[in-house]
Amino acid sequence: MTGAERPSRATEGFFGRRRGRPVGSQQAVALADGLQRYRLDLSAPCPANPAALFPIPVSAIRLEIGFGGGEHLLHAASTEPGVGFIGVEPFVNGMAKMLARIEAEPRPNLRIYDDDAIRVLEWLPPDCIDQIDLFYPDPWPKKKHWKRRFVSPVNLDRFAHVLKSGGLFRFASDIDTYVNWTLQHCRAHADFEWLAGEASDWHQPFAGWPGTRYEAKAIRENRRPAYLRFRRR
C-alpha cells in the first residue's frame, strides 16, 4: 500500500491516550530494558520469514493488537513456548506492567512494539501470520468516533494480507455495538468467514482463555463478553 493510498490517520486510529499515571522507577527500568530486548526494529526490512525475528525456532506466529497489561499475551507465550508472539501496545503503562512481569523470566518467543499496530501490519510480509488477536479494543462508543474503531475495511485488508490462508482473526469485546460492527464488517469482507456453529458459540470463551482484568470488570458490571472467530479464506 503506497502513501497515496493510505487513509488519513484520523480514520484508522484505534488508541487514545498514550500514558496514565507516572510509571514507577522499577517499572521504568523494566520498560527501558524490555524495549531494548524485545522491541521490533521497523527501520530495517522485515525478514522474508518472520520466524527469524525470534532467537529460537517457532512453528507459528501470532499477533496480538492492544494487549493491555499483557495477561493474555504472557499466558499464551508461557503455555506455547514453540509459538512466536508479537504484541503491540501503545499505552506506556500497560507495556511497562507487562515488561516488569517478565523481567526475571525472559520470553525468547516474544517480540513487542509500542506504537501503532498499523505500522507492524504494513511492515510484515504477506501470508506470514497464523493468528491475529484483538481483545477488548477501544470501542469509541460515540457514533461520531466509530470511524476510529480498529476494525474497518482497510484494516481487514491489512489482516488478510498478512494472515496465512486458514489463519484466524479472533475478536473479544463486551460492547454490543462493537461486536455487531465487527460481525458486519467481517461478514461483508470477501476474505473472512465467521466460524460459528450455533448462536451460543460467540458467548463461549476461546479454548485456554485465561481471562483479563478488563473482562472481569465488564462481567462485574453486567456486560456480557462476546468472542468471535473468523477464518482467512
N, C-alpha and C positions, 0 to 999 in steps of 0.2 A: 504493500500500500504506500503510495507516494505521499509526500507532504501536501500536495494539492488535493489529494483525495481524502485526506484525514479530516474528520469532522472537528469542529471547534471544541476546545477544552470544556466549555460550559455544557456541551451536550453529552459528555461522557464521564464527567467527574463523579466518582462514587463515594468519596470521603470528604468530610468537612474539616474539622479542626485537626491539627497535627499534634498538639500537646494538651495534656491535662494538668494535674498537679506537678510541681517540680519533682524531677527524678532524684531519689536519694543517692548519696555518694557511692554506696556499694553497687546499686543498680547502674549508676553512671559508668563505673569501671567495667561492669559486666557488659554493658551496651557497647562501649568502645572496643573492648577485646573481642566480643562476639561478632560485631560487624566486620572487624578485620579478619576474623577466621572464616566466617560463613557467608559473607555478602557476595552476591553475584557482581561481576565487573562487566557492566553492559557497554563499556567503552571499547571492549575487544569483541570481535565476532564470536558468536556462539559456535561451539563445535558442531560439526555436521551430525554427530551422535552426542546428544547432551548427557549421555551417561558418563562422558569424560569429565563432566563438572564435579564428579564425586571421586574421592580418593580410594573408594572401594568399589568392587563390581556391584552393579544394581541390575535387577531383572526388569524393572518397570520404573516409570517416573510419574509422579503425581504433583499437581499444582494446587495449593490452597490459597485462595484470594481473600485477604482480610481475616487473618487468623486470631485477631483479638489478643487475649492473654496466652494463646498457644495451647489451650487444654487439649483440643482435638489433635492438633498437629504433633505435639510431643507424644501423645498416646499412640498415634499411628506410627510415628518414626521409631518408637520403642518396641512396639509389638511386631513390626515388619521391618527388621533391620536390613533385609535384602532389597528393599524398595527405596528409590531415591525420592526425596520430598523437597519441593521448592515452596517456601512460604512467603507470602507478600503481606506486609502490614505497614502502612504509612504512619500510624499513630505511635508516637515515640514511647509512650508509657506502656503500651501493650508489648512492643518489641523489647523494651528494657526488662519487663517482667519475665518474658519467655527466656531471654538470654541469661538472666540471673538464675533461672531454674536449671539450666544445663551447664552452668559454669564449671561444676565439678564432674559432670558426666557428659563428655563430648559426644556429639552425634555426627559421625562421619557421613551418614546418609541424608544430611540436611543441608540445604542452601536457602538463603533468605534474601529478600530485597525490601528496602524500607521506603519505597516511593510508589509511584503509580504502577499498578499491575498492567496497564495497557503497554507500558514500555517493555515489560517482560514478554507479553504476548507477541509483540511485534519483533522482538529480538530472537525468539525461538524459531527454529526451522520447522517446516511443515511435517505433519504426521509423526510427531515425536513424543507426545504426552498420552499416557494411558488413562488419566482421570483428572478432571478439574472439579474442585470443591468450592462452593460459595455458600457459606453458612452465616445466617443472620446478618446480611449486609444492611447498610443504612437504608431504611425504607423510603426516605424522602417522602413523608406522608402527605404533604400538601400537594394538591394536584398540579400547581404551577411548577413544582420541582420534580415531577415524575420523569422528565427528560433526563434527569441526572442519575436515575437508577442504573446500576451496572448492567443489568440485563436489558439489552437493546439489540435491534437487528445488526448494528455494526459490530457490537462485541460478540454476538453469537457467530458472526462471520469469522471473527478472530479465533473463537473457540474451535470452530470447525476446521480452521486452517492448521492449528497445532495438534488437535486430537487425532489419534490413530483411528482408522475405521474400526468400529466396535467399541471405541473408548467411551467413557462415561462422563457426563456432567451431572453433578449432584448439587441440589439446592435445598436449603432449610430456612424457614422463616416462621415467625409467629404473627405476621401481619397479613391478614386475609387479602387485602388489595394487592400486595406484592406477590403473594402466591398465585393469585389469579392472573396477574400481569405476566408472570414468568411462564405459566402454563400457556397462555395465549400466544406469547412471542415464540416459545419453543415449538408449539404445535404448528405455527404458521411458517416455521423455518424448514426448508427442504432437507436440511442435513441432520435433523434431530427427530428422534422417535421417543415418545413418552413410554416408559416402562411401568405399567400399572395393570395388574390383572383384575383388580376389583376396587371398588370405591374406597375401601378402608385402607388400601395399601399406603396411601400418602400420609396417613397418620401413624404409621409404624416406623420407629427409628431405624436407621440403617444398621446392618449387621455389624456387631462390635462397637456400636456407638457409645462413647464414654459420657456424653452429655457435656454441657458447658455451663459456666456460671450465668451467662445471659439467658440461656434456655431455662434454667432453674427459676430465675426471676420471672420470666414470662409465664411459666406454669403457676407460680405462686399468685400471679396477678390474673389468673384465669384466662390466659391467652393460649390457645391450643396450637402447638407447632405442627407444621406440615413438612414432609420430607419427600422431595421429588427426585426422580432419576430419569435421565434422558440418555439415549444411546446415539452415538455418532454413526450415521448410516455409511 
